[in-house]
Amino acid sequence: MEKLIDISSYPVRNVLELLLQDKSTKKNIIWATDTYEEYGEGFTDKVQINAPALLRRTDIIRPRIQKSQEEQAQRTRKKAEVFTPAWLCNRMNNHCDEDWFGRAGVFNTENEDHTWTVTEGSIEFPKGQKWRHYVDSRRLEITCGEAPYLVSRYDVSTGELLVPPIRRIGILDRKLRIVNENTEDYDEWLKWVIRAFEASYGYEYQGDNILIARINLLLTFTDYYEERWERQPDDKLLQQMANKISWNIWQMDGLKYTVPLGKPYEEFKQLTLFDMFGLENESSDEPEAVPCRIFNWRSNASLKFMDIKEM
């Protein structure tokens, strides 16, 4: 099977440190899983994911489909991790679009064998709705895993790459198709591609999944960019997109609306006298949980996710 995620190659390596940021803590995302604890210090659940350490072990970040059956079973048992096949993501996204457009079969038609036939021609919009409204409509994938509802570079249940991009069925893929069909020059295309990303959100508990989801969004951007303009985006644009992706795909305990397992420990914790002599430190209780923050790109301000739930 082709390698689906490669943190050591372009464009991921160029912006890896940005993709590891946690905007709520102003540090890095944490592992929030014991999958990698066999690799020792720096790979346990409460520790921040460190770019240099990752780049020394580039093969450990793999999509679920490329993990061993034992690993998959453990993650299902411990974290209830189950990924949705592309055909079912497509069906559910089609239902959402049927509600938005007022008709079925907008982007594709489902077949009995769980494949789909892409709708030909430009997408027509219902009376009173413009293509810009669709691109700007906010969508959230909860407990997103590798973000298969948002972007569908590959089928998470089989590992099959979905090429060319017109075959893809993710929420963001659909927005990018609309942008491709309705823009002519580079500046307008880029403006609305960026707005499509800004309106697409997702959260996840486990740190490796968060990183994979963010990488999938970044590679989706470069796929569409290179297909349209027949060149690669420069590092400045990659950094801009990676920053937006790191805001919009965030690490959160979905029951508490906070960063998992409290505040992340420092990457290099300085020993205290209590640590040196094995004494209990009454002030070293479980770290305080940090409320997760997300960004409203239209108002250009961050806010607590829990505040949105109370609106």
Buried (B, 14 or more C-beta within 10 A) or exposed (E): EEEBBBBEEEBBBBBBBBBBBBBBBEBBBBBBBEBBBEEEEBBBBBBBBBBEBBEEEBEBBBBBBBBEEEEBEBBEEEBEBEBBBBBEBBBEBBEBBEEBBEEEBBBBEBEEEEEBEEBEEEBEBEEEEEBBEBBBBEBBBEBBBBBBBBBBBBBBBEBBEBEEBBBBBBBBBBBBBBBBEBBEEEEEBBEBBBBBBBBBBBBBBBBBBBBBBBBBBBBBBBBBBEBBEEEEBEEEBBBBBBBBBBBBBBBBBBEEBBBBBBBBBEEEEEEEEEEEEEEEEEEEEEEEBBBBBBBEBEEEEEBBBBEEEEE
